[in-house]
Amino acid sequence: MTEGTRWTDAELARLRLEGLDHLTHLRSGTATEHDAVEFVAWRMRSRAHEEAFRSAVRLSRRVREADAANAARMLSRIRIASNDTDNVESVSEATVVSLNSAAHARLSRRGLIGGALAASFAGGVLLLGRSMDLVPSASELRADYRTGTGERRLVQLADGANVELNTRTSIGLRPDMTIPAIELISGEAIVTNGRSGKAALVAGQGTSIGSDGHFNARRDGDDVCITCLEGQVEVDWSGEKRLLNTRNQVRYNDTGIGAILSNVDTTVVSAWKVGTLIFRDMPMPAVINEINRYRPGRVFLANKQLAARSLTGTYYMNRLDEFFSQAELALGAKITRLPGNVVILS
């Protein structure tokens, strides 16, 4: 319905039930970030949706207050009974169980309301904590070098070797190794060999040693991807080795290392070095994840049909907001902009 449409009582009642369903799911412990984004998009459909949300919160608050009052009365009964030794047995086990249930309900409903508010926006800011990359991890804070959103940095190593850091990347120096070496804590980097022709990178369970060229390394949590851009790279994962030549790639994580991929498009892999992002038939969720690496704020995808599509295109990192105009025109996406550089595609 449009904003000017008059809602019937039955329709408003249905919206209130939908609001309660959203709140119940958000406090269930199984809700995802995508569920939270869908809830925000639901609230923004109309004034009636927003009022339905507020009504659901008010109802939840009343239930919480009623539970608290019942719990207080039960506690009073227990205290009175405990002061009267003749009547101690009159406080049944069912009463105690009921009291515990009320306390549990009170806590869970407090979580319900807190979760709902955290999933919405307060003061125009979407509160999604760590998912918005506002707080670096402990290992990132211990890094020797770090880059912020949209920042790139060249770090000179010993023997003329160097490492170029992509956006949101953290590295530590490894002076304990006999050749120029770093540890990739998070993010992405290109390692270039020095005069000796060798340089090393440690990431997770693997160590990569490049010879006579340079290679790209990306780490997302425990997942690591090594791509040989020029020369050779020997990747050692817990004693299991892979030898990469130019345009070869291998991936590994804490549980194992994969097979070598050949004929990788290294132009796409290293496009970030010249300030561009190149997508080749990439699923939309992966596209959004990439854009979020380079753009301040956060982009959320709240459209299942849009999430099922793929995208091919080239975008400049310093003009990433052009992506939203293209998504609106070419893909039919609805773009909702919120304070704090938050954008919802629905």
C-alpha positions in Angstrom: 0.0 0.0 0.0 1.1 3.6 -0.6 1.6 6.0 2.3 -1.7 7.7 1.6 -3.8 4.5 1.6 -6.2 4.0 4.5 -5.5 0.8 6.3 -8.3 -1.4 7.6 -8.4 -2.6 11.2 -7.7 -6.2 10.0 -4.7 -5.0 8.0 -3.3 -3.1 11.0 -3.8 -6.1 13.2 -1.9 -8.3 10.7 1.0 -5.8 10.7 1.2 -5.9 14.5 1.4 -9.7 14.3 4.2 -9.4 11.7 6.0 -7.0 14.0 5.8 -9.4 16.9 7.0 -12.2 14.6 10.0 -10.2 13.7 10.8 -9.4 17.3 10.4 -13.0 18.4 12.8 -14.2 15.7 15.4 -11.5 16.5 15.6 -12.6 20.1 15.6 -16.3 19.3 19.3 -16.6 19.0 19.1 -17.8 15.4 18.6 -14.5 13.7 21.2 -13.4 11.2 22.5 -10.0 10.1 20.3 -10.4 7.0 17.3 -11.0 9.2 18.0 -7.7 11.0 18.3 -5.8 7.7 15.0 -7.3 6.5 13.4 -6.1 9.7 14.7 -2.5 9.1 13.4 -2.6 5.6 10.0 -3.9 6.8 9.8 -1.0 9.3 10.5 1.5 6.6 7.7 0.4 4.2 5.2 2.8 5.7 4.1 4.8 8.8 1.7 1.9 9.6 4.7 -0.6 9.6 6.6 1.7 12.0 3.6 2.1 14.3 3.1 -1.7 14.2 6.7 -2.1 15.4 6.2 0.4 18.2 3.0 -1.3 19.2 4.8 -4.7 19.4 7.5 -3.2 21.6 4.8 -1.7 23.9 3.1 -5.0 24.1 6.3 -6.8 24.9 7.1 -4.2 27.6 3.7 -4.7 29.2 4.2 -8.5 29.2 7.6 -8.0 30.9 6.1 -5.7 33.5 3.3 -8.2 34.2 5.8 -11.0 34.6 7.9 -8.9 37.0 4.8 -8.2 39.1 3.8 -11.9 39.2 7.4 -12.8 40.1 7.3 -10.3 43.0 4.0 -11.7 44.3 5.4 -15.2 44.2 8.6 -14.1 46.1 6.4 -12.5 48.7 4.4 -15.8 49.1 7.6 -17.7 49.5 9.0 -15.3 52.1 5.7 -15.5 54.1 5.6 -19.3 53.9 9.3 -19.6 54.9 8.5 -17.5 58.1 5.7 -19.9 59.0 7.3 -23.3 59.6 3.8 -24.8 59.7 3.1 -23.6 56.2 6.4 -24.2 54.4 5.1 -27.2 52.7 2.2 -25.2 51.3 4.5 -23.6 48.8 4.3 -26.1 46.0 7.1 -27.2 43.6 4.8 -25.9 40.8 5.0 -22.4 42.3 8.8 -22.4 42.3 8.9 -23.7 38.8 6.4 -21.0 37.8 8.6 -18.4 39.4 11.7 -19.6 37.6 9.7 -19.5 34.3 8.6 -15.9 34.9 12.2 -14.9 35.6 13.3 -16.6 32.5 10.6 -14.9 30.5 11.5 -11.6 31.9 15.1 -12.0 30.8 14.3 -13.3 27.4 11.8 -10.5 26.7 14.4 -8.0 27.8 16.7 -9.6 25.2 13.8 -9.4 22.7 13.5 -5.6 23.1 17.2 -5.1 23.2 17.7 -7.2 20.0 14.9 -5.3 18.3 16.5 -1.9 19.0 19.9 -3.2 18.0 18.5 -4.4 14.7 16.8 -1.1 14.0 18.4 2.4 14.0 18.6 4.8 16.9 19.4 8.4 16.2 19.8 7.5 12.5 22.6 5.0 13.1 22.2 1.3 12.4 23.6 -0.6 15.4 25.3 -3.7 14.2 28.5 -3.4 16.2 31.4 -5.5 15.0 29.8 -6.3 11.7 30.4 -2.6 10.7 34.1 -3.0 11.3 34.1 -0.4 14.0 36.2 -2.4 16.3 39.5 -4.0 15.2 40.3 -7.5 16.5 43.0 -8.0 19.1 45.4 -9.4 16.5 44.8 -6.4 14.2 45.6 -4.0 17.1 48.9 -5.8 17.5 49.9 -5.4 13.8 53.0 -3.5 12.8 51.2 -1.9 9.9 47.4 -1.4 9.2 45.4 0.3 6.6 41.9 1.8 7.0 38.9 1.8 4.7 39.9 2.8 1.2 43.6 3.2 2.1 46.5 1.5 0.4 50.1 1.6 1.7 53.5 0.5 0.4 55.9 -1.0 3.1 59.6 -1.4 2.3 61.2 -4.6 3.6 64.8 -5.7 3.9 66.9 -6.5 0.8 64.8 -4.2 -1.4 61.6 -6.3 -1.1 58.3 -4.6 -0.4 54.7 -5.3 0.4 51.7 -3.3 -0.8 48.7 -3.3 1.5 45.2 -3.2 0.2 42.3 -1.6 2.2 41.6 -2.9 5.7 44.8 -4.9 5.9 47.0 -5.7 8.9 50.5 -7.3 8.8 53.2 -8.1 11.2 56.9 -8.2 10.4 58.8 -11.5 10.7 62.4 -10.7 11.5 62.8 -14.3 12.7 63.0 -15.6 9.1 66.1 -15.6 7.0 64.5 -13.8 4.0 62.3 -10.7 4.0 59.0 -11.8 5.5 55.7 -10.7 6.9 52.6 -12.2 8.5 49.3 -11.4 6.9 46.9 -11.0 9.8 43.9 -9.9 7.7 43.1 -8.3 4.4 45.1 -8.4 1.2 48.7 -7.7 0.1 51.1 -8.0 -2.9 54.6 -9.2 -1.9 57.4 -8.3 -4.3 60.8 -10.0 -4.1 64.0 -8.0 -3.4 67.6 -8.3 -4.7 67.9 -11.9 -3.4 64.9 -12.9 -5.5 62.9 -14.2 -2.5 60.3 -13.0 0.0 57.9 -14.8 2.3 54.4 -14.4 3.7 52.9 -16.3 6.6 49.1 -16.6 6.8 47.3 -19.1 9.0 48.7 -22.6 8.6 50.6 -21.7 5.5 53.9 -20.1 4.4 54.4 -18.8 0.9 57.8 -18.1 -0.6 57.9 -16.1 -3.8 60.8 -16.3 -6.3 61.8 -13.8 -9.0 58.5 -11.9 -9.1 55.5 -11.0 -6.9 52.3 -12.6 -5.6 49.0 -11.6 -4.2 47.7 -12.9 -0.9 44.3 -12.5 0.6 43.1 -13.6 4.0 39.5 -13.6 5.2 39.4 -15.1 8.6 40.9 -18.6 8.3 40.5 -18.6 4.5 43.7 -17.8 2.5 44.1 -17.3 -1.2 47.6 -17.1 -2.9 47.9 -16.0 -6.5 51.2 -16.0 -8.4 51.3 -12.8 -10.5 54.8 -13.3 -11.8 57.7 -15.8 -11.2 57.0 -18.7 -8.8 55.5 -19.2 -5.4 56.0 -22.3 -3.2 53.2 -22.7 -0.7 53.8 -24.9 2.3 50.7 -25.9 4.3 51.8 -28.0 7.3 54.4 -29.9 5.2 52.1 -30.3 2.2 53.4 -28.2 -0.7 52.1 -26.5 -3.9 54.3 -24.9 -6.5 52.6 -22.0 -8.3 53.7 -20.5 -11.6 52.4 -17.3 -13.1 48.5 -17.2 -13.2 48.3 -20.1 -10.8 46.3 -19.9 -7.6 45.7 -22.0 -4.5 43.4 -21.7 -1.5 43.7 -23.1 2.0 42.3 -22.8 5.5 42.9 -24.4 8.9 41.5 -27.8 7.8 43.4 -28.3 4.5 44.8 -27.0 1.2 43.1 -27.2 -2.2 44.4 -28.1 -5.7 46.2 -25.6 -7.9 43.9 -23.5 -10.2 45.4 -22.5 -13.6 44.8 -19.6 -16.0 43.5 -17.3 -13.3 42.7 -13.8 -14.5 45.4 -11.9 -12.6 44.1 -8.6 -13.9 40.9 -9.1 -11.8 42.9 -10.3 -8.7 45.3 -7.3 -8.7 42.9 -4.6 -10.0 42.8 -3.0 -6.5 46.5 -2.0 -7.0 45.3 0.6 -9.6 42.2 1.6 -7.8 39.6 -0.4 -9.5 37.2 -3.3 -8.7 36.5 -5.8 -11.5 33.6 -8.2 -11.2 33.2 -11.1 -13.6 29.8 -12.8 -13.3 30.1 -12.4 -9.5 27.1 -13.3 -7.3 25.5 -10.2 -5.8 26.2 -11.1 -2.1 29.9 -11.4 -3.0 29.8 -8.0 -4.9 28.3 -6.4 -1.8 31.0 -7.9 0.4 33.7 -6.5 -1.9 32.1 -3.0 -1.9 31.9 -3.1 1.9 35.7 -3.6 2.1 36.4 -0.4 0.2 33.6 1.9 1.3 33.0 3.6 4.7 29.8 2.6 6.3 27.9 -0.5 5.3 25.8 -1.8 2.4 23.1 -4.4 3.1 21.3 -6.6 0.6 17.7 -7.2 1.6 16.2 -8.6 -1.6 16.2 -12.4 -2.3 15.6 -11.9 -6.0 18.5 -9.5 -6.3 20.7 -11.7 -4.2 20.2 -14.5 -6.7 21.7 -12.5 -9.6 25.3 -12.0 -10.7 27.1 -8.9 -11.9 29.8 -8.1 -14.4 31.4 -4.6 -14.4 34.3 -2.4 -13.5 34.1 0.3 -10.8 36.5 2.9 -9.5 37.2 2.7 -5.8 36.9 6.5 -5.3 33.5 6.5 -7.0 31.9 3.4 -5.6 28.5 5.2 -4.9 28.0 5.1 -8.7 27.3 1.4 -8.2 24.0 2.2 -6.5 22.7 4.3 -9.4 23.6 1.5 -11.8 21.9 -1.1 -9.5 18.8 1.0 -9.4 18.6 1.5 -13.2 19.9 -1.9 -14.5 18.7 -4.3 -11.7 15.6 -2.5 -10.5 17.0 -2.3 -6.9 15.4 0.1 -4.4 18.1 2.2 -2.7 17.5 3.4 0.8 20.2 5.6 2.3 20.5 6.0 6.1 22.9 8.2 8.1 26.4 6.8 8.7 26.9 5.8 5.1 24.4 2.9 5.5 22.7 1.8 2.3 20.0 -0.9 2.0 19.3 -2.5 -1.4 15.8 -4.0 -1.5 
